[in-house]
Amino acid sequence: MKKHSISRRKILSSATTTGGLVLASSLGVGPGKVEAAPLQVPRRVLGKTGEKIPVLVMGGSVPLDPRFDPKLAEAFKYGVNYYDAADCYGNGTVERSIGAFHTRANLRSKIWLTSKSDEHDPKGFEETFRESLEKLQTDYIDMYYLHGLNDPSKITDDLKVVVDRLKKEKKVKYFGFSCHGSRVAELLELAAKTPWIDSVMFRYNFRQYGNTELNKAIDNAHKAKVGLIAMKTQGSAVSFETEVEKFKQTGKWNKYQAVVKAVIADERITAAISDMDNLDKLHENVAAALDKTKLTRAEVQELYRYASATRHLACDGCDHLCGAAVEAPVQIGNTLRYLMYHDAYGRPELARDLFRALPEEARNFAHLDFRKAAAACPHGVDIAGHLKRAAQVLA
């Protein structure tokens, strides 16, 4: 990798002069040892919460050591103290791993914990929330989301009653939802009109800059002071390695760092969440977040060119269009998202687990004709080809 304005070597150095100290013992280094704190990732205010969080968030679906995970400790060193989890991540183990980390390091008051519930009815939501409290080994959760919301009707007065009670009990500070399906823009508009929704975590990346409907919804949510956190920031590119290599040659950032910088550069967005499943990825993302220089014109142009050239490889999750053209309960958007986890994120086991968890009828699509579905796709995605490959690598 070419040298950055802030190099990986520089951010890893403990001999910086940024001020502040970190107790090394709190991160498991050893009792009584103190070392200078490295550079800290910038922070922004998360909408109406008034809370400042890092512009880079530690994604919680990554594999974690249940005893004491070094990735969490390393992220904390650079000010990435916002940890994202969900009741389902790691088959329910991620919350326990994060709980073990902050308990052993005695860091609860210095970190931000987010988790999510796959149960969207008020009763199930509250039950899952209380289970999350136990797994995370905490008396309160900073932000709790409905996970993977795609049905606006789930935002009900009955749910508000539960949320208000949990806030009054000081069990949760803030509430919101995550969404990455076919109705992201509609759900952002709903959040803008719903005062008790504090934040939305939503699919947003460089491929969607030109999406007029989505940008209008982001504007409205931002004006309503809904805290906005971008996820799925890398987009989906199932096979375009030669173009990635060309992109790396245009400047100091590789493609993965560039898209993080591109999202962070959008001042409507408070933070970008990333599944940093190894220390190299973590250090690259931290370097991108720390450096205040903007992408060069050449880098921006190449990023747009890359998005355009790979558009037919990227599923936007708008399966209300393609799915309606297939007379079968196949889940095109979810299946292609899992294929993205397999190919672009390098998470084959997670992808296979999620695919196998789909109903049998949703996985039985080898006999189906997807020509009408492909014709309905606004981006020309080769739906039949990608589904055929999904059946091969995920089944």
N, C-alpha and C positions, 0 to 999 in steps of 0.2 A: 504494500500500500504506500502511496506517496505521502510525504510529510504534510501534516495539517498545520494551520496557524497555531493550534494547540495540539501538540502531538500526544500520542498514547503514552510515550515515555514521560512527558511533562505531567500529565494528569496522574500518573502512577507515582510520581515523586512525592515523598512525604515532607520534603524540605521546601515547601512553598511558603510564601509570606502573606497568605491571605488572611491570617489571624484566626483565632479560635483554636481550641484543642479538642482532641478526641481521646477519651480514655480507652487505651488499647485493650485493657482487661474487659471492658464491656462488650468487645467484639471477639472475645475468646483468645486474645493474644497472650495475655499473662497479667498477673496481679501487679498493680502499682506502676505499670509502664505507661508513659504518655508520649504521644507522637504528634507532630504538627498535622493539622487537617489539610487535606488536598483541596483543590479548587472545588467550589460548590456549584451545582447545576442551578441556573436561574429559576426563580419562582414567579408565579402569577396568581392573581386572585381568582378563586373559583366562583364566579358569578355572585349570586345573592348571599352565599354563605359567608362571604367576607374573609374566608380562610385562604392563606397563601400555600400553594402546593407546588412541587417541582414540575417543570415543563416536560419532564420525562418520567413516566410512571412504570414501575416494575410489574410487568404482566404476571398474573398468578396461575396460569394454566401450565407453566413450565414445571418439569420434574424438580422436586425439592428434596433435600436430605431431611428426613424426619427428626434427626437429632440436632443438627445445627448447620444450616445451609450457608456455605461461603458466599454464594451469589447475593444473598440478602445482606450479608455483612458488607460486602464490597460495594453494593449499591448505596447503602447507608453512608459510607465514607464520603461519597460525592454528593450528598444531599438528596439522593433518590430515596426518600423515606416514605413514599406512598406505595403500599403493597396492595395489589388487587387479587382477590380470591373469589370463589363461588362454591356453593354447596356441592357441585358436581365435579369440580376440577380434581384431576388425579383420582377419580373414583372416590372422592370425598376425603382424600388425604392431604390436599394442599393447605386447607385451613388448619389442620393439626400441625403441619410443618411450620407454618408462620407463627402459630401460637407457641410452639416450642422455642422458636428463634427469639422472639421478643421477651419471653419469660426468662430464658437463660441469660440473655444479654441485658436484662432489666431496662428495656427501651420503650415500654408501652407509651409513656407520656411523650416520647419524641418521634413517634411514627404515626402515620395515617393508615388506618385499616379500612378497606372496602371489601364487602362480600355481596353475594347475590343469591336470590332464591329462584329456582326453577318452578316453584309453586306460585301461581298467579292469583289464586283465590285468596281472600283475606285470611281465612283460617290456616290454610296451608302455608301462606307467606309467614305468618307469625310463628307457626311451629318450626319452620325451617330457620327463621331468624334466631330463635332461642337455642336451636341446635348449633348454629354458627357461633353464638356467644361461648358455648361450652368448648367447641373445638378450637376456637381462637384463643381460649384461656383469657378472656377479658370481660369486664363488666359493661363495656359499651363498644359500639362500632361507629366509626366516624361517618361512613356513608354506606347505606344499604340499598341495593337495586333490585327491581324485578329484572330477571335475567332473560335476555333474548326476546323481549316483548315484540309482538307483531300484530297484536289485537288491541286497538284503542279502547274497546269496551271494557277492558280489564282495569282501567283507571276509574274507579268507582268511589262513591261516597263511603261505602262500607270499608274499602281499603284505606281511605283517608282517616277514618275513625281509628283504625289499628295503628297507622303511622303516627297520628297525633298522640295516641296513648303511649307509644314507645318513646316518643320524644319527651313527653311529660315525665315519664319514668327515668329519663336520662339514660336509656338503653341504646338509643341511636341519636346521632346528631342531625343527620341529613338523609334525605330520601330522593331516589330517582329511578331511572330504568336504563337498561342497555338495549340496543336494537341494531340489527344488521341484516334484516330481511328485506322484503319488498316494499315496506311502508315507512322507511326512515324519514322522508320529508314530512309525511302526514303526522308522524309521531312527534317530530320536532315542533311542528305547528301546535299540536296539542299541548306540549310542555310549555310553550310560550303563553298559552292561555290558562294554565293551571298553576296558581300561585304556590301550591304546596309541593310542587316538583322542583327540587333544588338543582338537579344535575341530570344530564343525559350523556351516556357513553355510546357513541354511534360510529358506524362504518364511514370513514372519510379518508381519502387518499388522493394522490396526485392525478389519478385518472378521472376524478369527478369535479375538477375545477370548472369545467364548462357546463355542469348540470344546473340549469337555470332554476328549476323547481327546488332542488336541494339547497342552492345558495340563498334563495329567498327565505327558506325555512330556517337556515342557519342564522341569517340576519335577524329574523323575528325573534328567535330564541335568545340570541345575544342581547338584543335590545331589552328583552324581558328579564335579563340578568340570570338566565339559566346557565349554570356552569357546564361548559362543553368539553368533553374529553374524546379525542379521536382514537379509534381502534381500527384494526385491519389496515394500518397505514401503508403497508408494503404493497397492497394491491395483489392481484393474482396474475402470475405469469408462469404457465406450466412448463414451458420449454423455450427459452430465448437467451441462452447463455452467451452466444456470440455477441448479441447486442449489449448485454450487460458488460462484457469486456470492453466494447467500444466506448460505452459510457464512462468507464473508469479512466479512460485515457483523456477525457476532456478536461479534467481538473483534479483537484486534490481529494475530492470525496468519491467514494464508491457509490453505486446506485442505492444501496440500502441506507447509507448515511444521508444521501441527498434527499430521499423521500421523507425521512424524519425531519430534516431541516426545512423542507418545503411545507410540511404540515405545521411545524412550530412557527414558521414565518407568518402564518395566518393569525392575526391578533385576536380574531374572534374565538380561537381555540385556546383553552387554558393549558392543555397538556396532550401529549401523544403517549399512548400506552404501547409497550412493546414486550413481547415474550422473549426475554433475554435468557436463553437456556444454557448459555455458557459464558465464561468470563470474557472471551474475545468479543462477542457480540455486545456485551455490557460496556466494555471499554470503548468500542467503536461508537456506540450510541451516545455515551457520555461525552466523548470528544466532539461529536456533532452538536450536541446541546450546549456545550460550554463555549464553543467558538461563536463569536458575535458577527463574524463576516457573513455576508449574504452569498447565496449561490451566484456564480458568475453568469453573465448572459449566455455564454456557451453552454454552461451546465443546465440552465433553465431550458434552453432550446432543445438540448439533447434529451432532457427529461420528458418534455412534451412529445418529442419525436418518438421516444421509446414508448410512451403511453399510446400514441397513435398506432405505432407498428405492432404493438402487442394487444390492441383492443379486442381483437377476435379471440384472444386467449383468456380474457378476464370476465368472469361472471359477476354481475352487479347484484345478484340476489333477487332480481325482479321476476321471480318465477310465477307471479300472478299472470304474466304475459305468456311465457312459454308453457307453463303448467296447464293453463286453460286450453291449450291446443292438443292436449293428450288426454284421452279418455281412460285414465288409469291413475291410481293414487301414488304415482311416483313423485319423489321430492327432488326435483332437479336442482334447485338452489342449494339445498343442504348437501346433496351429494357432490356437487362441484366445489362447494366450500371445503368439504372434507378432502377432496382431491388436492385443493390448494394447500391444506395443511401438510399433506403427504409430499407434494412436489416443491412448493415455494418455501414452506416453513421448516422442512426437514423433520416432520413429526409423524412418521409412518404409523407408530403404534397408536397414538391418539386418533389419527384419521381412521384407522381400522376399527378401533373401539367404538367411535361415534357412528360409523357406517353400520356396524353390526347391531347397534342399538336401535336402528330404524325398524319399523314394522316390516315383516317379511314381504308384504305386498309392495312396499316402497323400494325394496331391493331387487324385486323380480321384474326387471325391465328389458331383458335381453331380446324378447320377442316383439317389443313395441317399435312402432314406426315414429321417428322423431322429426320427419321432414317438416311438418306443420309447425312444430315447436321451434325448429331452427329458423323458419321463415318469420316467426313472431318475435325473435330476438332482435332488439334494436342495434346490437353490436356485431351481428354475424357470427356469434360463437358457434363452433362446431359441436353442438350439443350431443349428437349421436356419437361422434368420435370420442369426446371426453367421457361420456357415460360408459362407452365400451371399455375404455382404459380404466375407469373407476372400478368396473366390475372385475377387471383383472388384478388390480393392485390392492383393492380394499376388501374384497370378499374373503 
